[in-house]
């Protein structure tokens, strides 16, 4: 049995979700000088599903290398990545974190009145000599029609920044969403049902 996992993510939402299911974790975060930003740059013509898998597994590989350079005891390493997609939209195949207020407004205007996908990839490295186990959870999220005043006020709140698709369902952005089909926790950044199955496979203690 494993009493804890390493979480290779700075997302406070993923930390909260692991606590929700009683999983102990230790942080395994990038060191100074590590290039983490370039991993998240989409490749030319890359589709959302391929993007999420590539980025999640790249983060997983980087985390394993981080552990190998440490003197830490072994525990399974958990990585995740979330993106928002408007499938087949010329500008919306991959909607990442907004660069600034103008980019957040552009993304929110694109999502307004439409149904989009939220894709979360999860990778768990059970043993250091083995490839990580990967899964992908996809949810559909319906947005109401947003006024320019709503978008402006939401951006002013600061909530869109640091979030794929420029919104957080667990915050005030949840008021824009009349309907979802899929996993609420997956939309937040870590699908609990699927993650629990991976952790059970790795014999990690949880609820």
C-alpha positions as a Markdown table, in Angstrom:
| # | Residue | x | y | z |
|---|---|---|---|---|
| 1 | Unk | 0.0 | 0.0 | 0.0 |
| 2 | Unk | 1.0 | 3.6 | -0.6 |
| 3 | Unk | 0.1 | 6.1 | 2.1 |
| 4 | Unk | 0.4 | 9.1 | -0.1 |
| 5 | Unk | 1.0 | 10.4 | -3.7 |
| 6 | Unk | 3.1 | 13.1 | -5.1 |
| 7 | Unk | 1.0 | 15.8 | -6.8 |
| 8 | Unk | 2.8 | 17.5 | -9.7 |
| 9 | Unk | 0.4 | 20.4 | -10.0 |
| 10 | Unk | 0.2 | 23.9 | -8.4 |
| 11 | Unk | -3.6 | 24.0 | -8.8 |
| 12 | Unk | -5.3 | 24.6 | -5.5 |
| 13 | Unk | -8.4 | 23.1 | -6.9 |
| 14 | Unk | -6.7 | 19.7 | -7.5 |
| 15 | Unk | -5.4 | 19.8 | -3.9 |
| 16 | Unk | -8.9 | 20.4 | -2.6 |
| 17 | Unk | -10.3 | 17.6 | -4.6 |
| 18 | Unk | -7.7 | 15.1 | -3.4 |
| 19 | Unk | -8.5 | 16.2 | 0.2 |
| 20 | Unk | -12.2 | 15.6 | -0.6 |
| 21 | Unk | -11.5 | 11.9 | -1.2 |
| 22 | Unk | -9.1 | 11.5 | 1.7 |
| 23 | Unk | -5.9 | 11.2 | -0.3 |
| 24 | Unk | -2.7 | 12.4 | 1.4 |
| 25 | Unk | -0.3 | 14.1 | -1.0 |
| 26 | Unk | 3.1 | 15.8 | -1.1 |
| 27 | Unk | 3.9 | 18.5 | -3.6 |
| 28 | Unk | 6.4 | 17.7 | -6.4 |
| 29 | Unk | 6.7 | 21.1 | -8.1 |
| 30 | Unk | 9.0 | 22.5 | -10.8 |
| 31 | Unk | 12.3 | 23.7 | -9.7 |
| 32 | Unk | 13.8 | 27.1 | -10.6 |
| 33 | Unk | 14.9 | 27.1 | -14.2 |
| 34 | Unk | 12.6 | 24.4 | -15.3 |
| 35 | Unk | 10.8 | 25.3 | -18.5 |
| 36 | Unk | 7.1 | 24.5 | -17.8 |
| 37 | Unk | 5.5 | 27.1 | -20.1 |
| 38 | Unk | 6.6 | 25.7 | -23.4 |
| 39 | Unk | 5.0 | 22.3 | -22.7 |
| 40 | Unk | 1.6 | 24.0 | -22.8 |
| 41 | Unk | 2.0 | 25.7 | -26.2 |
| 42 | Unk | -0.2 | 23.9 | -28.7 |
| 43 | Unk | 1.5 | 22.4 | -31.8 |
| 44 | Unk | 0.3 | 23.5 | -35.2 |
| 45 | Unk | -3.1 | 22.0 | -36.1 |
| 46 | Unk | -3.1 | 20.0 | -32.8 |
| 47 | Unk | -6.5 | 18.7 | -31.8 |
| 48 | Unk | -7.7 | 19.1 | -28.2 |
| 49 | Unk | -7.6 | 15.4 | -27.2 |
| 50 | Unk | -4.1 | 14.9 | -28.6 |
| 51 | Unk | -3.0 | 18.2 | -26.9 |
| 52 | Unk | -4.3 | 17.2 | -23.4 |
| 53 | Unk | -2.7 | 13.7 | -23.6 |
| 54 | Unk | 0.7 | 15.2 | -24.8 |
| 55 | Unk | 0.8 | 17.9 | -22.2 |
| 56 | Unk | -0.3 | 15.6 | -19.3 |
| 57 | Unk | 2.3 | 13.0 | -20.2 |
| 58 | Unk | 5.0 | 15.6 | -20.7 |
| 59 | Unk | 4.3 | 17.0 | -17.2 |
| 60 | Unk | 4.4 | 13.5 | -15.9 |
| 61 | Unk | 7.8 | 12.8 | -17.4 |
| 62 | Unk | 9.1 | 16.1 | -16.0 |
| 63 | Unk | 7.8 | 15.2 | -12.6 |
| 64 | Unk | 9.5 | 11.8 | -12.7 |
| 65 | Unk | 12.8 | 13.4 | -13.6 |
| 66 | Unk | 12.3 | 15.8 | -10.7 |
| 67 | Unk | 11.8 | 12.9 | -8.3 |
| 68 | Unk | 14.9 | 11.1 | -9.7 |
| 69 | Unk | 17.1 | 14.1 | -8.9 |
| 70 | Unk | 15.7 | 14.3 | -5.4 |
| 71 | Unk | 16.4 | 12.2 | -2.3 |
| 72 | Unk | 12.7 | 11.6 | -1.7 |
| 73 | Unk | 11.2 | 8.2 | -1.0 |
| 74 | Unk | 9.1 | 6.7 | -3.8 |
| 75 | Unk | 5.3 | 7.3 | -4.1 |
| 76 | Unk | 3.1 | 7.3 | -7.1 |
| 77 | Unk | 3.2 | 10.6 | -9.1 |
| 78 | Unk | -0.1 | 12.2 | -10.1 |
| 79 | Unk | -0.3 | 14.7 | -12.9 |
| 80 | Unk | -3.3 | 16.4 | -14.6 |
| 81 | Unk | -4.0 | 18.9 | -17.3 |
| 82 | Unk | -7.3 | 20.6 | -18.3 |
| 83 | Unk | -8.2 | 22.5 | -21.4 |
| 84 | Unk | -11.4 | 23.9 | -22.9 |
| 85 | Unk | -12.4 | 23.3 | -26.5 |
| 86 | Unk | -14.9 | 24.4 | -29.1 |
| 87 | Unk | -14.6 | 21.5 | -31.4 |
| 88 | Unk | -14.2 | 22.4 | -35.1 |
| 89 | Unk | -14.3 | 26.1 | -34.3 |
| 90 | Unk | -11.6 | 27.8 | -36.4 |
| 91 | Unk | -10.3 | 29.7 | -33.3 |
| 92 | Unk | -11.5 | 27.4 | -30.5 |
| 93 | Unk | -10.1 | 23.9 | -30.9 |
| 94 | Unk | -7.9 | 24.7 | -27.8 |
| 95 | Unk | -8.8 | 27.5 | -25.4 |
| 96 | Unk | -6.1 | 27.8 | -22.8 |
| 97 | Unk | -5.4 | 30.3 | -20.0 |
| 98 | Unk | -5.9 | 33.9 | -21.1 |
| 99 | Unk | -2.8 | 36.0 | -21.6 |
| 100 | Unk | -4.5 | 39.2 | -20.5 |
| 101 | Unk | -7.9 | 40.9 | -20.1 |
| 102 | Unk | -8.4 | 41.3 | -23.8 |
| 103 | Unk | -7.7 | 37.6 | -24.4 |
| 104 | Unk | -10.1 | 36.7 | -21.6 |
| 105 | Unk | -12.8 | 38.8 | -23.2 |
| 106 | Unk | -12.1 | 37.1 | -26.6 |
| 107 | Unk | -12.5 | 33.6 | -25.1 |
| 108 | Unk | -15.6 | 34.4 | -23.0 |
| 109 | Unk | -17.3 | 36.0 | -26.1 |
| 110 | Unk | -16.5 | 32.8 | -28.0 |
| 111 | Unk | -18.0 | 30.6 | -25.3 |
| 112 | Unk | -21.1 | 32.8 | -24.8 |
| 113 | Unk | -24.3 | 31.0 | -25.8 |
| 114 | Unk | -22.5 | 27.8 | -26.9 |
| 115 | Unk | -21.8 | 24.3 | -25.6 |
| 116 | Unk | -18.1 | 23.5 | -25.2 |
| 117 | Unk | -16.0 | 20.6 | -24.1 |
| 118 | Unk | -13.8 | 20.5 | -21.0 |
| 119 | Unk | -11.1 | 17.9 | -21.3 |
| 120 | Unk | -9.0 | 16.7 | -18.4 |
| 121 | Unk | -6.1 | 14.3 | -18.7 |
| 122 | Unk | -4.9 | 12.4 | -15.7 |
| 123 | Unk | -1.6 | 10.5 | -15.5 |
| 124 | Unk | -0.4 | 8.3 | -12.6 |
| 125 | Unk | 3.1 | 6.9 | -12.5 |
| 126 | Unk | 2.6 | 3.8 | -10.3 |
| 127 | Unk | 6.3 | 2.7 | -10.3 |
| 128 | Unk | 9.3 | 4.7 | -11.5 |
| 129 | Unk | 10.4 | 2.1 | -14.1 |
| 130 | Unk | 6.9 | 1.9 | -15.7 |
| 131 | Unk | 5.1 | 4.2 | -18.1 |
| 132 | Unk | 2.3 | 6.2 | -16.5 |
| 133 | Unk | -1.3 | 5.2 | -16.7 |
| 134 | Unk | -3.3 | 7.8 | -18.6 |
| 135 | Unk | -7.0 | 8.5 | -18.8 |
| 136 | Unk | -9.0 | 11.3 | -20.4 |
| 137 | Unk | -12.3 | 12.6 | -19.1 |
| 138 | Unk | -14.5 | 14.8 | -21.3 |
| 139 | Unk | -17.5 | 16.9 | -20.2 |
| 140 | Unk | -19.8 | 19.2 | -22.1 |
| 141 | Unk | -20.6 | 22.6 | -20.6 |
| 142 | Unk | -23.4 | 24.9 | -21.8 |
| 143 | Unk | -22.9 | 28.6 | -21.4 |
| 144 | Unk | -25.7 | 31.2 | -21.3 |
| 145 | Unk | -25.5 | 34.3 | -23.4 |
| 146 | Unk | -23.2 | 36.7 | -21.7 |
| 147 | Unk | -23.6 | 40.5 | -22.0 |
| 148 | Unk | -20.6 | 42.7 | -22.4 |
| 149 | Unk | -21.2 | 44.1 | -18.9 |
| 150 | Unk | -21.2 | 40.6 | -17.5 |
| 151 | Unk | -17.9 | 39.7 | -19.2 |
| 152 | Unk | -16.3 | 43.0 | -18.2 |
| 153 | Unk | -17.3 | 42.5 | -14.5 |
| 154 | Unk | -16.2 | 38.9 | -14.5 |
| 155 | Unk | -12.7 | 39.9 | -15.9 |
| 156 | Unk | -12.5 | 42.7 | -13.3 |
| 157 | Unk | -13.0 | 40.0 | -10.6 |
| 158 | Unk | -9.7 | 38.4 | -11.6 |
| 159 | Unk | -11.3 | 34.9 | -11.7 |
| 160 | Unk | -10.6 | 34.2 | -15.4 |
| 161 | Unk | -6.9 | 34.3 | -15.1 |
| 162 | Unk | -4.9 | 31.1 | -14.7 |
| 163 | Unk | -7.9 | 29.0 | -15.8 |
| 164 | Unk | -8.3 | 27.2 | -19.1 |
| 165 | Unk | -11.3 | 28.8 | -21.0 |
| 166 | Unk | -11.0 | 31.9 | -18.8 |
| 167 | Unk | -13.6 | 30.7 | -16.2 |
| 168 | Unk | -13.9 | 28.7 | -13.1 |
| 169 | Unk | -17.0 | 26.6 | -12.6 |
| 170 | Unk | -16.4 | 26.5 | -8.8 |
| 171 | Unk | -16.4 | 30.3 | -8.6 |
| 172 | Unk | -18.8 | 33.0 | -9.8 |
| 173 | Unk | -18.3 | 31.7 | -13.3 |
| 174 | Unk | -20.6 | 28.8 | -12.3 |
| 175 | Unk | -23.5 | 31.3 | -12.6 |
| 176 | Unk | -23.0 | 31.3 | -16.4 |
| 177 | Unk | -23.6 | 27.6 | -16.7 |
| 178 | Unk | -27.2 | 26.3 | -16.9 |
| 179 | Unk | -26.2 | 22.7 | -17.7 |
| 180 | Unk | -23.3 | 20.3 | -17.7 |
| 181 | Unk | -23.0 | 16.7 | -19.0 |
| 182 | Unk | -20.1 | 14.9 | -17.5 |
| 183 | Unk | -18.0 | 15.3 | -14.4 |
| 184 | Unk | -18.2 | 18.5 | -12.2 |
| 185 | Unk | -14.9 | 17.6 | -10.6 |
| 186 | Unk | -13.4 | 16.9 | -14.0 |
| 187 | Unk | -14.3 | 20.4 | -15.1 |
| 188 | Unk | -12.7 | 21.7 | -11.9 |
| 189 | Unk | -9.5 | 19.9 | -12.9 |
| 190 | Unk | -9.5 | 16.4 | -11.5 |
| 191 | Unk | -12.3 | 13.9 | -12.2 |
| 192 | Unk | -12.7 | 12.2 | -8.9 |
| 193 | Unk | -14.3 | 9.0 | -10.0 |
| 194 | Unk | -11.7 | 8.2 | -12.6 |
| 195 | Unk | -8.8 | 9.4 | -10.4 |
| 196 | Unk | -10.0 | 7.2 | -7.5 |
| 197 | Unk | -9.9 | 4.1 | -9.9 |
| 198 | Unk | -6.3 | 4.9 | -10.8 |
| 199 | Unk | -5.4 | 5.4 | -7.1 |
| 200 | Unk | -7.0 | 2.1 | -6.2 |
| 201 | Unk | -5.0 | 0.4 | -9.0 |
| 202 | Unk | -1.8 | 1.9 | -7.4 |
| 203 | Unk | -3.0 | 0.8 | -3.9 |
| 204 | Unk | -3.1 | 4.3 | -2.6 |
| 205 | Unk | -4.9 | 4.9 | 0.7 |
| 206 | Unk | -8.1 | 6.9 | 0.3 |
| 207 | Unk | -11.7 | 7.0 | 1.6 |
